Amino acid sequence: MTTTATFAELGVPNALVSELIKLGITAPFPIQVETLPDTLAGRDVLGRGKTGSGKTLAFAIPLVSRLQGGKRIASQPSGLILAPTRELATQIAAALEPLARCYDMRVTTIFGGVPQGRQVTALKSGVDIVVACPGRLEDLMKQRLVNLDRVEITVLDEADHMADLGFLPAVTRILAATPSGGQRMLFSATLDNGVDKLVTRFLRNPVTHSVDEVNSPVSTMTHHVFHVDGVDSKKALVHRLASGNGRRILFLRTKHQAKKLAKQLTEAGVPSVDLHGNLSQPARDRNLAKFAAGDVLVLVATDIAARGVHVDDVELVVHIDPPAEHKAYLHRSGRTARAGGAGDVVTVVLPEQRKETQALMRKAGITVTPQRVAADSEAVHTLVGESAPHRILAPEVVKSPTNSQPNRSRRPENGSHRRGRGNTPAASQPSRSRSGASRGRSSGARTR
């Protein structure tokens, strides 16, 4: 990606510029070029851009630069980042930590799904920046285990996703607990579902920058709609789509089906891991780490992975079950063709799903001619290429334990790796914060 300004020219301190170079990050992305002059100057900023546009560094750099390791007080952070999911919080912390170390600053994560003990210990030992999911953070606030009175800078990442998950009331209460004079940055793909009210209430004279909004075209993403004759044809096609030599993510609607398909593929010699809300946090972390490291090439997921899961070089996304609405289609599809890379998106459609899928694609702004295919069709072979060699893994490698306790709450799931190619620090393992291929392309329409 080519830009006309360097990090240094945008005002980024030399220490951070040097650290970015060590991480292989030499040129800013457009959203960073647009926002850094204002955020580094302390202005409130509203950044509109979809995932993969480089937002993490757009707020991480000014956050670290402006705080620069002031006096550390137990349980009273000076920087706060709110994120909708555990995976995204972990990934943000992984991006922050190398920058924070330049100024001897501490970063910790706070989210549910794990015991709170380590998080509380980290807070009591003193941290500078907290990356948190709203649910657990508010729980700790109610227990008076964390105090936000000293927060100087607050960031909301993927605010629209927090709205989709029903977190805006908690986010509102958390923001209200931070000093009104602090700097605030809000990043969101859209401003619907109440996000605009957050902007009006909590951001003071914000500067708005819009880059790569959710419906903007991705020229390197090729879309395919594959019509199949029935359930058996669909199953065979899915196994063929999963069999390639590059990373791919397969989306289904239910947790049970995701777990079942990952097991079936693995037993068929296509090692796969699942990702869904029934998994414990350690199981999620292990499965994502295996996928990111290339130990397995297939991730079978529910919509929990449509946002906040960022792994480089995902060459194919498959909507095994077409999503319920067009925004979910765009977010799922956005796991590939990230930060200038190329990728393909396939939607598998049964006869009874054709009408609703056609409406879905229209709302998503996608123009594509459906193809009637079978697993052995030329269009499928051109897309997938040669199958990867079959491998049989030991059971313990693919087994994914679930939470030992039943889920007693109907609260939406509250909870990776590099966020965008070449513009965030590598993270082959999930963040351990102080808390605890090129190939030929088939004919397919590109995003309009």
PyMOL commands that set and color helices and strands:
alter all, ss='L'
color gray80, all
select helices_A, chain A and resi 14-22+30-40+55-67+86-101+117-125+134-142+159-164+168-176+195-202+231-241+255-267+281-293+303-305+326-333+351-363+378-384+395-398
alter helices_A, ss='H'
color red, helices_A
select strands_A, chain A and resi 45-48+79-82+107-110+129-132+153-157+183-188+207-210+221-227+247-251+272-275+298-301+314-319+343-349+371-372+445-446
alter strands_A, ss='S'
color yellow, strands_A
deselect
rebuild
show_as cartoon
